[in-house]
Amino acid sequence: MNIAETPTCTKPMLGVVLSLFDGMSCGQIALNRAGISYGKYYASEIDKHAIKVTQHNYPDTIQLGSVTEIKGTDLPQIDLLIGGSPCQGFSFAGKQLNFDDPRSKLFFEFVRLLKECKPKYFLLENVPMKKEFEQIITKHLEVEPININSNVFSAQDRKRVYWTNLPLNKVPDACDIYIKDIVGFESEIPCKNEVFDEVKKYTSRDFQISISKKGRIRPHRFDAKKSGISEVGTIVNPLDKCVTIIASHTPKTYKSNPFEIYELNRNECEAIQGVPKNYTLPVSERQAKKMLGNGWNVDTISHIFGGLS
């Protein structure tokens, strides 16, 4: 039995939805949470683990395979086209290969299908990027981007850029949900010696420890740029928002007395992303965290879709 949320509407507000780079179908969760029902949902995805999760929760999803093989002429009229094209070539955290990166070139598949399908509404999500790259996307989509940090909806700092022609409700200024509300505990800010001994369990590198006044802990190397220790990352106070969940790194917080690094588990990562509990249960915890990192923050997307209701 699947655990996906069901729409609150009794009649479809949208006929057909086409989701490119669908992942584990956070788009469907967000539509249902916003109370926007729909007739058919077509998904383009190639990752077998993500497809497994989607079909477990939304068995009526029509999987189309690779975006490069989809032709708009083969589809019915699309009311809503959505997608978050792969961002590795745009991210400030990546190598900044921009549109020369084969993954980022997939953006142009979104543009192609936007032209072929001519949907009433569309939504494209991506990471913050250099202004020159952002302007290229804006030129092709002919709408100005909207910057939203998901920390105004959830316990996670997650800055993203959205291009859409959907009517947008006012974005709130903040919300009072923090890591403590997800993990169920609070902690005292530790001293550096306690942290040092614990971090040594994770890495053989030489490192220093920086602790902010808010209790955010950052192990880093002895170089001018203070490069972080990838095995650990930033360790955040439970009274704070967590760092962005990414496919390669699970957010960490800490317990005190004695000091202990605490890595968020599957259900806690689901909660951080606004995904229903055990939604990712069909796959391993490692695969679940990977796709949660690649996915959308559901409450942010739900707010955007809320402009339709």
N, C-alpha and C positions, 0 to 999 in steps of 0.2 A: 504493500500500500504506500503510495507516495505521500509526501508531507507538504507539498507546495500549497501556497495560499490560494484561495479561490476568490474571484472577483465579486464585489458586492453588488454590481449592476445586474439587472435581469435581462437587459437587451444589449447586444453588441453596440458599442459606440464607434468601433473601428471594424471594417470588414476584414482586411488582410494586413498582417504585419510581416515585414521582411527584416530579419536581423542578421547582419553580416558580422563575421568574427564573433559569433554568438557566445562562445565559451560555454559556461554551465547555465546559460539562459537567465542571468540576473535581470534582463529586460522583462521577462515574463513575470518574475516576482514583483518587480517595480510597477508594472501595469496593474497587476492584481491588487497591490497594496494601495494604489491610487484610486482603485475602484473603476478602472477603465477596462471594460470587457472587449473582446475581439472575436472575430470569426475563426480565421485560420492564422497560424503562426509558422512561417517558413524560417528555417535557420540554416546559415552557412557556417560550418565548423568542420575541422579535420582532426582535432585531437580526440582520440577514442575515449579517454577518461572523462573529458568534459561532456561528450555526447552521451556516455553511459549515465552520468548524473542527470542530465536534462531529460532523457527518456524515462528515467525512473520516476521523476517528479512531474513531468509533463509528457505523458505517453502519446498525446495527439500531435506533438511537434513534428513538422514535416522537415526532415533533414535533407539538404541539397548538396552537401559536400563542399568542395573548394569554391571559393568566390570567383576564381578565374574561369570556372566552367559554367557559371550561371548566365543566362541570357534573359534580359527583360521581356523579350517577345514570348518566352515560354511560360511566363507567369501571369496570373490574373492581375487585375488592377490593384496596386499596392496603396494602402492608405497611410501607412507609417513605415519609413525606412530608418533603421537605427544601426549603430555600430560604433565600436571603439577600435579603430585600426591599430595594428601592432605599433608600439611606440619606441622600440629600442633605438631607432635611428634618430629620434627627436629629443629624447630625454637628456636633461642636464647631467644626469647620473651616468649616462652612457658614453659612447665614443663620438657622439655628434656627427654621425655620417649623413644625417639628414636624408634627402630624397635619393641619394645614391645607395642607401641600404635597401636590399631586396625586400625586407619586411615592411619598411616604410613606404615603398612603392605601392603597396597594397591600398594605400589611401586612394590612388587613382582608380582602383576597382570600385570603391564607394562612389566616386564621382561619375564613373561610367554608368553604374546602375541607377544613380540618381537621375541621370539624363534619360536613360532607357525606360525607367519605370514611371517617372513623373509623379511621385507620391504627393499626397496633400501635405503631409508633414514629414520632417526628417530631423534626426539628431545624430551628431558625430561627437565623440568624446576623445580627448587625447591629453597627454601630459603637458605641463608648462615647457616651453621651448624658446629658442631664439626668435626674436621678433620677425626676422626675415623669413623663417619657416612658417610662422603663424600667418604672415601676410599672404603667403602662397595659398594656404588652405582657405583663408578668407576670400581671396580672389575667385577661387574655383566654386565655393559654396554660396558666395554673394550674400552672406550675413555676417555681422560682427560677432566675434567670440565673446563668451561670458565666462568669467573666472569664478569658480566656486571652490571653497575649501570645505570638505565634508565634515570638518570639526563643528560646523554649525548645526549638524544633524546627528552626529555620532561621537563616539569616544576616540576618534582617529583623525590625526592631521593628514589630509589627503587632498592636495591641491590639484585640480584638473581644469581643463579648458573645454568648453562646450560650444558647438556651432549648431544652432537650431532655428527653425521658423515656428516652433510651438509658442503659443502665448505663455509667458512666464509670470508666475506669481512672485511676489516679493520674497526674497531670500532672507531668512532671519539673521540677526546679528551674531547670535551665539546660542549654545545650549549647555545645560549643566550636567551632561553625562560624561563621566571620566572612567579611566581604567578600573578604578575601585568598584564601580558599578557592574563591571563585567566579571572581574575575578573574585570579588567578594571579600577583599581585605585591604587594609591601609598599612603603611610602613613608615618608620622613622628614617630620616636621611642619614646614611651611614658615614663613617670616616673612611678616608682613602685606604688605610691599611686593611680594613675588612674587605673592601672591594678588590684590592690588589690580589689578595690570597684566593678569592673566588674566581677572578678572571683567569688566573694562571691555570686553572683546570680546563680552560677552553682553548688556550693557545700556547705555543712554545716561543712566540715572538717576544722581543723586548718591548715594553710599552710604559706609558704614563697614564695617570688617571686625572680627568677633569670632572668636577662636580659643580653644577650650577646652584644658585641660591634656591631654585625650585626643586632641587634634588634630581636633576637629569644628569646621568652618569655617562661619560664618553671615554672609553679606553682608546688611546691613540699612540702612534709610533713617535719616535724621537726625531722627527724631521720638521722642516720649516712649515710644511703644509698641515702638519698634525694629522696625517692620514689615519683613518679609523681602523680598528681591528675587525676585519670582516667576519670572523668567527663569532663575534659577540654583538657588534653594532652598538647603537645607543640604548642604554637601559633607562627606562623612564619611571619616574615616581608614580605610584598608583593614583595619586591625586591629580595627575596630569592627563593630557590626551596622549595616546600612543603614537609612535612613528608610523609612517605609511607602510601598510602590508604590501610587500612585493613578492613576486614568484620565488625569488631566491633567498628570502629572509623573513623569518617569523619575528614579530615584535616581542620584546622582553621587558618585564618589570622586575620588581624585587620585593622580597620579604625581609624583615629585620629581626634581630635578636634571636638567633644569629642571622647575619646577612646571608641571603641566598638569591641567586639569579633565578627568575621564574619566567619560563617561555610559555606564551599563551598556547593552549591546546586547540584542537579542532573546533569544538563548540564555541570557545571564546573568540576565535578568529571569525567564525560565522557571525557571532553577535556584533563584533566590531564592524563587519561589512553589512550588517542589516539583513543577513541571510537566515532563514528559519533554522532552528536547531535540528541537527542531523540531516540537513538537506544534502550534504556531501557524503553521507554514510556509504553509498555504493562503492567508493574508492578508498584507498589507503589514506592514512593521515598525511603522509608526505604529499601525495597527489592532491589531496583536498586543500592543503595550505598553498600549494603552487597555484591552483586555479582560483582560489580566493584572492591571492595576490594579483592575479591577472584580471580579476573581475571588476565589476562596478560596485560602488557603494550604493546599495539599494535605496536607502532613504533619500539620498540626493537625487537619484534618477526618478524616484516616485514623486518628489516635489516638482520636478520639471514636467512630468506627465500630468501632474495635478492641474496644470493650466487648461487641460481638455475638459475637465469636469465642471 
